[in-house]
């Protein structure tokens, strides 16, 4: 007997034997039968076919059939064989069993299997039952599902994605944080290799920073419209309680339930409740002058580096691409320094603090109007210097001069977890004239 690792055992039940026999994940609700005379057989195809990839583990496959001897004769012999994609496809294996009792009898079969068997979407299993002896017997598919094929597998129901959305399905709008009193929509995308109909229900649980107990639980059995193939979307509205709902990191736990046998998959997602609390601090340091090798002074032709640090100590995330920093040059006579002419210009440096901001910064060149830094000739940062001009040393010689810069890093500015505050630095250099 082969025994390998597996996550769950899946059942395919015989049903509709008096019409079009099928192997199905749905437990039969009524009794159906068919009779097999000596030498006759029946092909029982899986329905629906696999809706996504599936694998059978390297374990023996159990087949249990309720069979009933009819007519004269002392014994009957049944032969079962399992195929991939019909009785003309690849045979997985077979087994036979003989019995003598006259009433409905549970007959066990074992199909040896020592390797993983992989299926693609559209593949299916076929069970062929043959009367390989004399006389006649009846194959029964009774209500409750006693006749079945059992498959050990690592391919089961899966929670593919969890979203906390601001607008109902199918709108994709989603934020990383919300504030007390907001209405949100909790959304789970779930897949099952046997098709979305095998997803019996999905449980949502919301936990706030003070949990337990949980602040919200709901069980959904009906997916959103548009479910097809292996995938279905389940969604429930959730009104975040108004203040004094606690600020902090909240979580949504999702448990997807498959069939009725207790197979599940679970995942969680966190989101923040609270507002941003953004602070900005600007510092300066003289980095060089033409006279002093050490301890440089802010004298003519010296370089002063300005650092603007931006910190978010609130739980809320700043919206995508919404951070916009403008900074006029000092009132004293200065000239913007774009960088050494011997290297690619790098007029503004961007760096994360100890706790990553979640933002990105891109500089292409001085003439690019789509990158993340722009240059202006007024202190209000409103009059574009479309293409700044530099001398051979990298100093601004535009007319009018650059006297204000604007930096717009891209992405969502991360929220704090209460103690680790995301931050970033912007640095630029001017020459004292």
N, C-alpha and C positions, 0 to 999 in steps of 0.2 A: 504494500500500500504506500502510495506516495504522499508525502506531507510537507508542504512548503508554507511560507508565510502568506498571510492574507488579511485583509481588513474586515471583510464581511462575507457572509454566505447569502447569495441571491437565489430566490425561488422563481421558477417559471412553471405556472400551473396549466394543466391540460383543461381545455374548455371547448364548448360547442361541438362535441363529438358527433352530434346528430345532424350537424349542418356542415360548416367548414371548420374542421378541427384546428385549434391553434394552441401555441404555447404563449401564455400571457402573464404579465405581472399582476393582473387583477384576479383575486381569489374568486372562484365561481360562486354564484349565488343560487344556482339551480343544478339539479342532477341531469347529466346527459350521458349517453352510452353509444357504443357502436359494436357490432359483432364481427369477429374475424373467423372465417372458416379455414380449414387446413390449407396452408400454403399462401394465404392472402396476407396483405399488409396494409398499413395506413401511414401516410406521411403527415406529420404534424409540424407545421412551420411556426416559427416565432413571429408574433405580431404585437406591436409594430416592430420593424427591424431596428437594429441599433441606430440611435440617432447621433452618436458621437463615438469616438474610439473606446474600446472595451478590451479587457484582458481576463482570461481565466487563469488562475494561479496553477502552479505545478502540483495539483492535488487531484486525487481520484474524484470522479463525478458520480454523485448518487442520483439514481432514478428510482422513484417509488411509484408503483402503479397499483390501483385497485382493479383486480381482474376476477372474473366470475366464470367458472366452468358451466357450460350449458350442454344439454343433450347427453346421449349415452357415452360411455367410455370412462376409464378410470383415471386418466391423467391428461394434463395439457402441458405444452411447452411454449413459452413465449421468448422471443429474441428481440432485443432492443439494440439500436445502433444510432449514434449521434453524429450528424454531419454538419459541415459548414456550407451554407448557401444551397440547401436542397439535397435530395438523396443522390444526385449526380455529382455532388461536390466532394470535398475532402472529408474522409471519415476520421472522426476523433477516436472512436473505439466502440466496442460492443460487449454485450453480456447476454446470457440465457438463463432461464430458470424454469424448472418443472414443478408442478404441484398437483395435488389430488383432491383437495377439499372442494365442496360444491358451492358454498356461499361466496359472497364478495370477500376477497382475500387481498391483504396488502402484500405485494410482492416486491422485495428489494433487489435492485440491480446495481452493480458497481462497474463503472467504465474507467479503466486504468488510464491515468494521465500523468506523465512525468516531466512535462515541460510547460512553460507559459505559452498560451495561445492568444494571439492578438487579433482583434477585429477592427475594421474601419466602419465609419458611418455607412449604412446601407447593407452591411453584412447581416446574416441571421443564422440561427440554429434550426436544424430540422431533426426531430426525433422520429425514427421509423420503427414501428412496432409490427412484428411479424408473428403469425401463428406457424411456428416451425415444426409442430407436431401434428397429431391427429385430432379429430373432433372440432368443436367450436368453443370459443370463449368470448366473453364480453369485456371490453375495456370501459371502465367507468370513470367519469369526471364528476365526482359528487360535490355538492355544495360544501364549502369549507376548505377545499383544496387538498385532498389527500393524495391525489395523483399529481406528481410534480418532478421537476428536474432541479437539483441543487448545485449551484456553481460557487466555488470559492473565488474571490476576486479582490483586487486592490483598487478597482475602478468603481466608485460609488458616487452617490450624490455629492455635489460640490457647491459651496458658496463662492461664486466667482468674484463678486464685488459687492461692497456696501457703500452707499452714498447717503449723505445728509443734505438734502436739496431744499432750495428756497421756493421752488415752484413744483407743482405736481407733475407726475410722469405724463408724457415722455420728455418734458423740458430738462435739458442737461445742466442747468445752472446750479452750481454748488459752491459754497463758501467754506473756508476752513474754520470760521468762528461765527458765532451768533451772539445776540444779546438777550437778556431776560425779557420774556414776553413775545419773542419771535415765534412764528409758526413755521415749522419745518416738515419735510416729508422724508421719512426713513425708507430707504429703497434697498432691496437686496436682489441681485441677479443670481439665479440658481440654475445649475445644469444637472442633468441626469442622463446617463448613457442609454437608458431604456425609453427616453422621451419625457417631456415635461409633465405628462399625465401621471408619471410615477412619483412626482413631488407631491406628497400628501398634504404637507402644511409647512409653514415657516413661522418660527417664534421670534419676536423682537423683544428685547429688554433694554431699557435705558437706565443708566446709573449716573448719578451726579457725584460730585466730590465727597458728599457726606454719606453715600451708600456704603453698606446696606442699611435699610432695605432699598430695593430698586424703586425708582419713581414712576415707572411705566412698564407694563407688559401687555402683549397682545399676541394672539395666534391667528394667522391668516391661512385660509384654505383655497382661496380663489385668486389666481394671478391677474395681473393687468392684461388688458386686451393686447393681442399681437403675439402671444406665446406661440412658439413653433419649434419643431425639431426637439432638440435637447434642452432648450433654454426658456425660462419664464422669469418674469419680473414681478416681485411682490412689493407692495408699498402701503404704508400707513401714515396718516397725518399725526404729528405730535406737536402740541402747543407747549413750548418751553414756558414753564411757569414764570409769572412776572416776579419782580423783586418782592421779597428778598431771595430769589433763586440764587444759589451760591455761584459766584464766579469761579472758574477753574476748568480743569480738564474733565470732560464728561466722556462716557463711552456708550456705544450701542453694541450689544451682543446679539448675534443672529444664529439660530439653530434651524437648519433645514432638515426636514424629516422625509425619509424615503419609504414608500409603500406602507406596510403595517407591521413590519418585522422588527422595528426598533433601530434601523440603520440611520445614522445622522451625520451631518457635518456642521461644524460651528466655526465662526470667525468673529472678530471684534474690530471695531474702528473707533478711534477717539476723535473728539472735536472740542473746541474751546467755547466757553460761554463767558462773555465779558467784553469790555471795550479796549481799544488800544490806549496806551499811555506812553506817548512818544516824547522823548526829551532830546535836545540837541546841545552839544557843547563844542565850542570852537577854541582851539589853542594855536599858538604859533611858536616857532623856534627858528633862530638864526642858524643856518647850516654852514655858511661860508662867507668870508669877506676877503677883499684883495690884500689885506694887511696882516691879519692875525691867522696863524696856522691853527692854534687852539683858541678856545673861548671866543668865537667870532662875534662881532658886534654889528648892529644894524646901521651900518654906514653906507654911503653911496657905493653902488655896484656889489653890495652884499646880496645873498639869497636868503629869503625868509620862506619857510615851509609852513603852510597853514593846514591844520588837521581838523576836520569836522566829524565828530563822533555822534552817531544817531542810535538811540537805545529805545527799545520797546519793552517796558516793564509791565504792560497790561496783558491780560489773557487773550485779548482780541488780536486777530491777524489784520494787517492793513491790506486792503483790496489789491488785486492784481494790477501791477504797473502804476499804483497810485502815489508812490513816494517820489516827491519832486523837490529837490533842494536847490535854492538859488542863493548865491553868495556874491555880493559886490566886493570888488577889491578895496583895500583900505583907502581912506581919504588921502593919506600921504602920497607923494609922488612915487608911483611904482609902475613896473612894466611886467606883464604876464610872461612867464617863461614856459615855452611849449616843450622843452627838452632838448638834449644835445642833438645838433644837426647831423652828427656822425652816426646816429642810431635812429630807428623809427620813432617818430614823435609819440610821446606818452604824457599828454598835458595833465591828466587827472589820474591818480592811482586810487583804486578801490580795493578794500580788503575787509573780510569778515572779522568780527571780534571773537572772543573766546567761544561764544555761543552763536552758531551760524545764523545769519539773517534770513536765508532762503532766497536772497536776491542775486541777480547776475548783473554784470556791467560789461558793456561792449564799446570799444572805441575803434573806429575804422580808419578814418583820416580826417584832416581838418575841413575838407569840403563836403563830407558826408552829412546829410541832414536827417538821417534815420537812425544814427547810433545814439548812445545814451548820454552824450554831453553836447551842449550848445554854448555858443559864445555871443555876448551882447555888448553893445557900445553905450549902454545907459545903466545907471545903478538899479533901475527897476527890472532889469532883465526882460525888456520888452522889445528892443530894437535889435534884430538879428545882425550879427556880423557873419554873413553867409560863408565867406571863405577867408579866414584869418590869414594874414601875411606875416612871415617871419624873416629875420635876417639870417645870415650865415651861421650865427651862434645859437639860433633857436628862440630869440626874443621877438616879442610882438612889435611889428611896425605897421599894423593895419591903420587905416585912416577912415573913420575914427578908430581909436584904440579899443581893445577889449578891456572893459572895466567891470564885467559881471559874467559869471558862469552859472549854468544850470545843469544839474545832473539828475537823470531820471532812470535809476536802475530798474530792472524788470523782474516781475514775479510778485509773490505775496510775501510781505514782511512778516516773518514768524512772530507768533505770540509767545509770551513767557509761560513757564510752568509754575510760576509763583516764586521761584528763587533763581532760576537761570534765565537771564534776560538777553534775548538776541540783540546783536548790535552790528554796525558796520562803520568803517572809516572811509572818508574821502580826503585825499591830500592833493594839494597843488602848490606851486612855487611862484614867487614874484621876485623881481629885482628891485632893489631900492635905487632910485635915480638921484 
